[in-house]
Amino acid sequence: MMSSPSELRLAHVADLHLGSGYHLGDEDRGGVNSRLRDFRDAWVRSCEQMVAERVDLVLFAGDAFRDSKPTPTEQQAFRDGLDVLCNADITMVAIAGNHDLPRAPGRTHALQIFDGYRGCVNVIDRPRVIIHEVAGVGSGSLAIACLPWVQRSHLAAADPEFEHLTLDEQNRLIVDLSLAVLRKLGAEAETKAGPLGSVLLAHGAIGGSAVGAAGSTQFFREPVLPLSELRGLPHRYQAWGHLHRAQVLDGPTNWAGRIRYSGSIERTDFAEANEQKGWWLVTLDDDPTRDTFEWRSSSPRPFVDLELPDPTAWEAEVSALNGAIPGAIVRIRYEATPEVARSIDHAAIRRALYQGGALKVHGPLATLRHAVTERDSSLTEETDVWTGWVEWADRQGLAGTDRRRLDRLVYEALLEVKP
């Protein structure tokens, strides 16, 4: 489905995570979780958009599933989107992400059974360069350099010394190996590329990227590739998966904005409540200065995370949501003293939200705040950790099974750090 002889339209999508977020949904009579239906619908909608946009090639940057052993129902959800693409004769090149791969080397990964599906799916689980032929442009018109997730256990199996390294040492080694592979792939892609050059399809973390609602890869305990090194690669576009926030990173000086994450297509939890979800429509022209990059929304399920500054005035807070509730998954939280918390009618809040059209309500969740004065506290700089924990837990009103479980965990933790 070539849009014109001088351009190629690509869809960059990733991180479906089919099978995630079940705790936020409900099962229907057939045993299918409502959140799986949400993820499946977002995927199918996106594929239907790709057909409508006359996309020539789909670049799937990994993590189709929550883990490497998807259920038959989760596999069918992925297949539903593939069928939309295959019916329109659209090819998809997919790489394996960290969630798709098993921990132990040699075992089947989640995407393996889809390789060759209906003749339109090409699954890549090893670094390599493949060629996508584009009718009307010329033989070998687009080279795709593929870098699936680098699995730590695979390196350990190949090198017995690897597992004796510290985590930081392992990460540095993986970064060095990944960069060496990327440079090799880039050089190979340049030699094989046709009129439209090459693109990179990769799964991993890039330094300086935004992670979730806040934070950055600076605090990751996994390999993080330096953006400065990626800028030096020869590709006209870099399609990355792994991070759930869609974002644009600086590319080479003359090709700014060509390193991108598509993010996930459905919200996995409340940390992503305010994030856009969807995919990138990338048009590569025979003249790179005319390339375009457009965002397409997958219309994900709305999430509303409501924190009540004054729980006694909850009716006004709920009314102020101004139509954001219909069809939404809502979480409602507040902080209050035990006395105030006992006066709040949680059932009435839930009824109001459901009457407003909420699909699912989580909460209200109350964080108890105990009033403490200087006289109330016996804590000093000399107080030992266990005594401090006990006093804090008492003030929070922790009791019963939860208190015994937390006491045990704190005690065991203190034994671990005891000199």
N, C-alpha and C positions, 0 to 999 in steps of 0.2 A: 504494500500500500504506500507507494511513493507519492509525496505531496507535490513535488516538482523535481525536474531533473537536476536542479542546482542546490537542493537543500535536503537535509535529513532531520526529521522530527523525532526526538527522543523523549521517553518518559523515564524519569529518575524517581524510583520509589524504593522503600525499605521498611524494615522493622514492623511487620504486621503483628507479630507476637500473638498469633492465634492460640487460644488456650489461657491467656492471661486475664487477671482481674475477676475471676469467678466469684470471689468473696463480695464483690460489689453488685452481683446480679442475683437472679432467682432462676430455678430450673422449671421448665414447663412440664407438661404431662408426659412428654416424650423423653424427659431427662436431659434436654439440651439447655445449657445455661444462657440466660438472656444476654450476657456479655459476649458470649461466642457469636450470637446472632449479630450484635453490634459490630464486632470486628469483621465478621464475614460480610456484612452489608457495606461497610466502609470500603472494603477491598473490591467488592463487585462494582460498587458505584464508581470507584476510581478507574477500574478497567473499562467500564462503559464510557466514562469521560475520555479515556485514551482513544477509544474507537471513534468517538465523536470529533476528537481533535485531529484525526487522521495521523496518529502516531505511526511511525515506521518500525520502531524498535523500542522495547522496554528493557531498561537496565535495573535489575532488582539487586540491591546492595546488601542482602542477607537478613537473617532472622525472620523467617516465615512463621516460626512456631515458638512457643514458650520454652520447649526443650526438645531433645533429640528423639523423643518417643511420642509423637503426637497420636492422639486417638483417631480412629477411623472418621469420627464426626469432624474433628479438626482438619484432617486431611481433605475431606470433602469440601470444607469451607474454602480451602486454598484452591482446590480444583474448580470450584464454581467460578472464580475469577479467571483462572487459566482458560476455561471454556469460552468465556467472552472474548478473550484475546485470540484464541485459536480459530474461533468462528469467523473472525475478521482477518485471518491470515497475518496476524502480527506476531513477530518473533520476540521471545523474551530470553535474555541472557541473565542467569541468576548465579550468585556466588553464595557459599555457605557462611553464615554468621556464627558467632560464638554460641548462641542458643540452639542453632541447628546441629551443632557438632557434639558427638558423645565425648565424655571425659576420657574414656579408654581408647587408644588408637586401634584401628582395624575394624571397628564396629560400624554398622550402617548408620549414616547420618539422615536427618529428617528429610532432606531434599532429594536424596538419592533416587527414590522411586519415581520422581517427576522428570528425571533426565530423559529427553526424547519424547515427552508427552505430546501425543498427536502431531509430532513432527515440528512443533513450534517452540519447544522449551529446551534450552541448553544450560545444564547445571555444571558449574565449575567449582571443584573443591581443592584444586591445587593451583599455585601461581602459574599462569601461562598467558600467551597472547593468542587471541582468536581473530578471525577476519569475518566481517559482516559485509556481504556483497549487496550493493545497492543498485537496483536496476536504473539505467539511464545515466549513471555517474561514472562507471568504469569498474574494471575488475579490481578487487581488493580495495574497495573505496573507503572502508573504515576499519581501523585496527582497534581492538578492545583489549587493553592490558588488565588482567584480572588478579586481584590479591584477596583471596578469602581470609577469614580470621586465622591468625597464627595460633595454633593450639599448643599450650604449654606442655601438655602430656605427650604430644608427639615429639617434641624436642627432647624431653626426658627419655623417651624410649630409644631415640637415636643416639643420645650421648649420656651415658651413665653419670658423668660428672655434673650434668646440668642440675639435678635435684639436690646436689650438695651446696649449690649457690644460695645466697640469701635472696629474698624476694626482689629487692632492689637490683641486685646483680643479674638476676634472671631477666628482669624488665629491660635493663640496659642492653643485655645481649640480644633480646628479641627485637628491640628497636634497631640495633646495628644490623642484624640479619635482614629485617624488613626493608630498611633503606637500601641495602645492597641488592635485594631482590627487585625493589622498585626501580632502581637505576638500570638494572639489567632488562627488566620488562620495557622500560621506556625506550632504551636503545633498540631493542628488538622491534617494538611497535613502530618506531620511526622508519626502520628499513622495510617494513611490510605495509605501511600505510599507503592508501591511495589518495585521491584528490581531497577527501574530507579529513585527512590526518588521523589522529588517534584520540581515544578517551580512556580514562582509568576508572575501573569499577572496583571498589575496595571497601573493606569492613574493618574499622578500628577507630582509635581515639587520636585526635589531632590536638596538639598543644594550643592553649588559648581559646578553645571552644567553650561555649556555654553548656552547662549540664543541668537539666531539670529546671525548676522554678528559680533556682539561684545556684551560685557556685560555678566552678570551672574544673577543667581536667588537671589543674594544679594539684588537686588533692586525690587524684586517682591512684589506686594501688595496682595498676596494670600498665602495660607498655603504652607510652604516649609519644606519638611521632611529632617531631618538630615541624611546624608550619614552614619555616624557612627552607627546609630541605624539599618539601613538597612543591614549593614555588619553582624550584629549578627543574622539575620534570617537564617533558615536552608536550604533554597532552593539552588538547583544546578544552577539555572539560574533565573534571574529576568528580565522579558520583560516589559519595561515601554513605555508608550505613553504620549503625551502632549507637549513636547518640540520638535521643528521642526528640530533641528540639531541632526544628528546621532552621537552618542558618547558612549564611554566606560568609566565607572566609576569603581573605585577600589572595588573589592569584598572582602570576607574574605581572610585572609593571604594565606590559602592553596587553595583558589579558586579565584584567581585574575582575574579581567576582566569579571565577570559574572553578573554585573549589567549594563544594556545597554538601551539606547534609540535607536529606529530605525529611528526616525525623520520622516519627511513627505516624500511622494513618488513623489511629484511634487512641483516645486517652487511656492509659493503663492504670492511673491512680489520680488522687486529688492534687498531687504535686504538679500535674500537667493541666490543671483546670483551665488556665488562661492561655495555653499555648495553641498556636495554629496547627492543624493537622492536614496532611495532604501530600502532594507530590509536585515535582518540577517538570514543566514542559520546556525542553531545550531544543532550539532550532539551530542547527549548524548549516551555515551558508557556504558556498564556494569562496566567498569573501568573508574571512573571520570577523571583520569589523561590523558585519551585518548580523552576527549571531544574536539570538534573543533568548531570554530566560524568564519564564513566566510561572507564577504560582497558581496551583489549582487546589482548592479545598476538597477534602473527602467528606465534608459535612458530618463531623463526628458527633457522638452523643454529648450534649452539653453537661458540664459538671458545675455545680454551684457549691462553693465552700463558704458557709456563712458563720462568722464568729460574732456572737452577740456581746457588745460592750456592756449592755445592761439587760440581763435576761428577763427582768420584770417587765421590760418594754418590748418583748419579742413580737407582739402583734404588729407594731409599727415597723420593725425591721423586716419582717416577712412581706408586709405590704409594699415596702420600698424596693423590692426586687424588680418591680416593673416588668412583669411578663417574662422573666428569665427562668421561671420554674417549669413551665410546661415541657414535658418530655425529658426533664433533667434528672440526673442522679444528684441528690442533695446531701451534704453533710452539714450538720449544725452543731456548734460547740459554744461553750461559754465557761467562764471562770467565776466562781462565787464562793461565799462562805457556806458551810454545811446548812446553816439555818435558811439562807436564801434558796439554796438548791432544793431543799425540801418543799419550798413553797411554789416551785415551778411545775406547771402541769405539762409534763413531757408528752403525754398522749394528745393533749389539745394542740401542741405544736405540730406533731406528726399529722394529725387530722387536717390542720390548716394547709400544710404543704401538699398533702395528697389531693385535697380539694382544689388546690391551685394548679394541679396537673403534674406534680412530680411523679416520675416513674418509680423511683426508689429513694427512701429516706434512711440515712444512717445517723443515729442519735435521737435526741440530743445527747451529747457527750459532755459531762460536767467535770471540770477540774476543780477540786475542792481547795479553797484557800483558807487557811486557819490564821486568825488574828494572833500575832505574837508581839509581846512587848519585851523590853530589855529585862524586866524581872522574870518573864516567863522562860527565858533562855538560860541554860546552864553551860552553853557552848563557849569555849575559850580557845586560844591558840594551842593550848596543851591538850585539848580533848582528843582522844584517840578516834580513829575512823569508825570503829564499830559503834562506839557510844554516840557519835555524831549521826550515824545512820539510824540508829534506834530512835533517837529523839526526833529526827526529821520525819521518819515513817509514822511515828505516833501523831505528830502534828497534822500529817496528811490524812489521818484517819484510816490508814491501811490496816486491814485485819483479815482474819479467816485464811482461806487457802492461798490467796494471792500474797498475803503477808508472809506466810510460812515459806512459800516458794522463793520470794525475793530475799528473805533472810538467809536462806540456804545459798542462793547465788552470791550474795555479798560475802558471806562467810567463806565460801570456796574461793572467791576472787582474792580475798585477803590472804588466804593460805598460799596462793600462787605468788604473791608479791612480798611475802614475809621474808626478811633478810635471814 
